[in-house]
Amino acid sequence: MRKMMSALRLFIGFLLAVSLCACSSPTVTQYAQEAPRLDLSEYFNGTIDAYGIFTDRSGNVQKRFTVLLVAKWSVVDGKKTGILDESFEYSDGTKQKRIWTLTETAPGKYIGTADDVIGEALGESSGNALNWTYTLALPVDKTIYHVQFNDWMYLITPKVMMNKAKMSKFGIELGEVTLSFYKR
């Protein structure tokens, strides 16, 4: 009986390990050889139009929106710093504003802040990809929820970027934001 229980534990441990590996997330470094190469301060400089949707965890579109993004970079204290001024307009007529301050802390490493971001957003880029992780204070029906974002951006051409962000709370996926950016 002990051998059987020991074998069962070993088998369950093996299945758990395989399951965890199957659920592993991509890393930004796996895109190191992809082109065109994303330079955040180059792409997010000037005027950019974005078009997006929010889908719930069932895949149903809950909101559609457009974004007008105006960005400018400078060097502050020897570090590249960008201001991204985003103006959102949702399909229900509501509007929202978010102003990001992005700082390159090392090549390919960024921190970002905005009024509705809790703490700092952490970003890393490699090749044509950028991954941001952050917590957003999200208003829903007069209540503010702190929601985690795992945000991936991929430069497709020098003018087009795709963005896919998964939203979760307590590790439970709530939905996904999908955006396409077009640099004027």
C-alpha positions in Angstrom: 0.0 0.0 0.0 2.9 2.4 0.8 4.5 1.8 -2.5 1.2 2.5 -4.3 0.7 5.7 -2.4 4.3 6.8 -3.0 3.9 6.0 -6.8 0.6 8.0 -6.8 2.2 11.0 -5.1 5.1 10.9 -7.6 2.6 10.7 -10.5 0.5 13.6 -9.2 3.7 15.6 -8.7 4.8 14.9 -12.3 1.3 16.0 -13.6 1.5 19.2 -11.5 5.0 20.0 -12.9 3.8 19.3 -16.5 0.7 21.5 -15.9 2.8 24.4 -14.6 5.2 24.2 -17.5 2.3 24.2 -20.0 0.9 27.4 -18.3 4.2 29.3 -18.4 4.0 32.8 -19.9 6.1 34.0 -22.8 9.2 36.1 -21.9 10.1 39.2 -23.8 13.6 37.9 -24.6 12.1 35.2 -26.9 11.4 38.1 -29.3 15.0 39.4 -29.4 15.5 38.5 -33.0 12.1 39.8 -34.3 12.0 42.8 -36.5 11.2 45.6 -36.9 13.0 46.5 -33.6 10.9 48.4 -31.2 12.4 51.6 -29.8 9.8 53.0 -27.4 11.0 56.6 -27.6 10.9 56.4 -31.4 7.5 54.8 -31.8 5.7 56.7 -29.0 6.8 60.1 -30.3 4.3 62.3 -32.1 0.6 61.6 -32.7 -0.8 58.0 -32.7 -4.3 56.8 -33.3 -5.5 53.6 -31.6 -8.6 51.4 -31.9 -9.6 48.9 -29.3 -12.0 46.6 -27.7 -12.5 45.1 -24.2 -13.7 41.5 -24.2 -14.9 39.7 -21.0 -13.5 36.3 -20.1 -16.1 34.7 -22.3 -14.9 36.6 -25.3 -17.9 38.9 -25.6 -17.1 42.5 -26.6 -18.1 44.7 -23.8 -16.7 48.1 -24.9 -15.2 49.6 -28.1 -13.0 52.6 -28.0 -10.6 54.9 -29.8 -7.6 56.6 -28.4 -5.8 59.8 -29.5 -2.2 59.6 -28.1 0.2 62.5 -28.2 3.7 61.7 -27.0 7.0 63.5 -26.6 10.4 62.3 -25.2 13.2 64.2 -23.7 16.3 63.5 -21.6 15.8 64.2 -17.9 18.7 63.6 -15.4 20.5 61.7 -18.2 17.5 59.3 -18.7 15.1 59.1 -21.6 11.6 60.2 -20.3 8.4 60.2 -22.3 5.0 61.8 -21.7 2.2 59.9 -23.3 -1.1 61.9 -23.3 -4.0 59.5 -24.0 -7.5 60.6 -24.8 -10.0 57.8 -24.8 -13.5 57.9 -26.3 -15.8 54.9 -25.7 -18.6 53.6 -27.8 -21.1 54.7 -25.1 -19.9 58.3 -25.4 -17.9 58.4 -22.2 -14.4 59.9 -22.3 -11.3 59.3 -20.2 -7.8 60.8 -20.0 -4.6 59.1 -18.9 -1.2 60.7 -18.9 1.7 58.3 -18.6 5.3 59.3 -17.6 7.7 56.7 -18.9 11.4 56.5 -18.0 14.0 54.2 -19.5 16.0 52.9 -16.5 18.4 50.8 -18.5 18.4 49.7 -22.2 15.1 48.0 -22.8 13.9 48.5 -19.2 11.2 51.0 -18.3 9.0 52.3 -15.4 5.8 54.1 -16.0 3.4 56.1 -13.8 0.0 57.5 -14.3 -2.7 58.9 -11.9 -4.7 55.7 -12.1 -1.8 53.3 -11.9 -1.1 51.9 -8.5 2.6 52.2 -7.9 4.7 51.8 -11.0 4.3 49.9 -14.2 7.3 47.8 -15.1 8.2 47.3 -18.7 10.8 45.4 -20.7 11.4 45.4 -24.4 13.3 43.1 -26.7 13.2 42.8 -30.5 9.8 43.9 -31.6 8.0 43.3 -28.3 7.3 45.1 -25.1 5.8 43.7 -21.9 4.2 45.9 -19.2 2.9 44.7 -15.9 1.0 47.0 -13.6 -2.1 47.5 -11.4 -4.8 49.9 -12.6 -7.4 51.5 -10.4 -10.4 50.7 -12.7 -13.8 52.4 -12.1 -16.8 50.2 -12.5 -20.3 51.3 -11.4 -19.0 53.9 -9.0 -16.6 51.4 -7.4 -12.8 51.4 -7.9 -11.2 48.0 -8.4 -7.4 47.4 -8.4 -6.9 45.2 -11.5 -3.7 43.6 -12.7 -2.6 44.0 -16.3 -0.2 41.9 -18.3 0.2 44.0 -21.3 2.0 42.9 -24.5 2.8 45.2 -27.5 4.3 44.0 -30.8 5.6 46.3 -33.5 4.3 45.0 -36.8 5.6 47.7 -39.1 7.3 51.1 -38.3 3.8 52.6 -38.2 1.6 49.8 -36.8 1.7 48.2 -33.4 -0.7 45.6 -31.9 -1.4 45.4 -28.2 -3.0 42.6 -26.1 -3.5 43.0 -22.4 -5.0 40.5 -20.0 -6.8 41.8 -17.0 -7.0 39.8 -13.7 -8.0 40.1 -10.1 -6.7 37.7 -7.4 -5.3 35.6 -10.3 -8.7 35.2 -12.0 -8.8 36.4 -15.6 -11.5 39.1 -16.0 -11.0 39.9 -19.7 -8.7 41.2 -22.4 -8.0 44.6 -24.0 -7.0 44.4 -27.7 -5.7 47.6 -29.4 -4.1 48.5 -32.8 -2.0 51.6 -32.9 -1.3 53.6 -36.0 1.5 56.2 -36.0 0.7 59.2 -38.2 
